[in-house]
């Protein structure tokens, strides 16, 4: 296993949202695995049809994850503070509708 990609239902300000997140172990980073895996999950979500808009929240300094969002057709909504595990993280807030993303599956 090289890492994980997860799509889950959450709630934000009382509104249901779908969110995606990923992690790749350091020895597998830089090979395009995360981008390909995120693309596959978004393709599966499009086929499933129940997820609606999918949000991603990579840290503002996480260039590779922000690059994945950009390459796969996510739309940047802006920066925001997000509470996670008892601390506040500064993140870029991205959104995409599965099936409407435009990025290729190669790096």
C-alpha positions in Angstrom: 0.0 0.0 0.0 1.3 3.4 -1.0 -1.3 5.6 0.7 -5.0 6.3 0.8 -7.8 8.3 -0.8 -11.0 8.7 1.0 -14.3 10.3 0.0 -16.8 10.9 2.9 -20.0 12.7 3.8 -19.6 15.5 6.4 -21.5 18.5 7.6 -20.4 22.1 7.3 -22.5 24.8 9.0 -25.4 22.4 9.2 -25.3 21.6 5.5 -24.3 18.1 4.2 -21.1 18.2 2.1 -18.9 15.6 0.4 -15.2 15.8 1.1 -12.1 14.0 -0.4 -8.7 13.7 1.2 -5.5 11.7 0.4 -2.2 10.8 1.8 0.8 9.1 0.1 3.7 7.6 2.1 6.9 9.5 1.6 8.7 6.8 -0.3 5.9 6.8 -3.0 5.5 10.6 -3.4 6.3 12.3 -6.6 5.2 9.4 -8.9 1.7 10.6 -9.8 0.1 7.9 -7.7 -2.1 10.4 -5.7 -3.3 12.2 -8.8 -4.2 8.9 -10.5 -6.0 7.6 -7.4 -7.9 10.8 -6.8 -9.0 10.8 -10.4 -10.2 7.1 -10.0 -12.2 8.0 -6.9 -13.8 11.0 -8.6 -14.7 8.8 -11.6 -16.3 6.3 -9.3 -18.2 9.1 -7.5 -19.5 10.3 -10.9 -20.7 6.9 -11.8 -22.4 6.5 -8.3 -24.1 9.9 -8.7 -24.9 10.5 -5.1 -21.9 12.7 -4.0 -22.7 16.1 -5.6 -20.0 18.7 -5.3 -16.8 17.3 -3.7 -14.7 19.6 -1.5 -10.9 19.3 -0.8 -9.0 21.2 1.8 -5.2 20.9 1.4 -3.0 23.1 3.4 -2.0 26.3 1.7 1.6 25.3 1.7 1.0 21.8 0.3 2.0 22.4 -3.3 1.6 18.8 -4.5 -1.9 18.4 -3.2 -3.0 21.9 -4.5 -1.5 20.9 -7.8 -3.6 17.7 -7.9 -6.7 19.8 -7.3 -5.7 22.3 -10.0 -4.8 19.5 -12.5 -8.1 17.6 -11.9 -10.3 20.5 -12.5 -11.2 21.6 -9.0 -12.3 25.2 -8.6 -10.5 27.2 -6.0 -13.0 28.9 -3.7 -10.2 30.6 -1.6 -8.3 30.2 1.6 -9.9 29.5 5.0 -9.2 28.3 8.5 -10.4 24.8 9.2 -10.5 23.0 12.6 -8.9 19.6 12.6 -7.8 17.3 15.5 -8.0 20.2 18.0 -6.0 22.7 16.0 -6.7 25.3 13.2 -5.2 24.7 9.8 -4.9 27.3 7.0 -6.2 25.5 3.9 -7.2 26.2 0.3 -10.8 25.3 -0.2 -11.4 23.5 -3.6 -14.6 22.1 -5.1 -15.3 19.9 -8.1 -18.4 18.1 -9.5 -17.4 14.5 -10.2 -17.7 13.8 -14.0 -16.9 17.4 -14.8 -13.3 17.4 -13.9 -11.0 17.9 -16.8 -7.5 16.8 -15.8 -5.7 13.9 -17.4 -4.8 10.8 -15.4 -1.0 11.3 -16.1 1.5 13.7 -14.5 
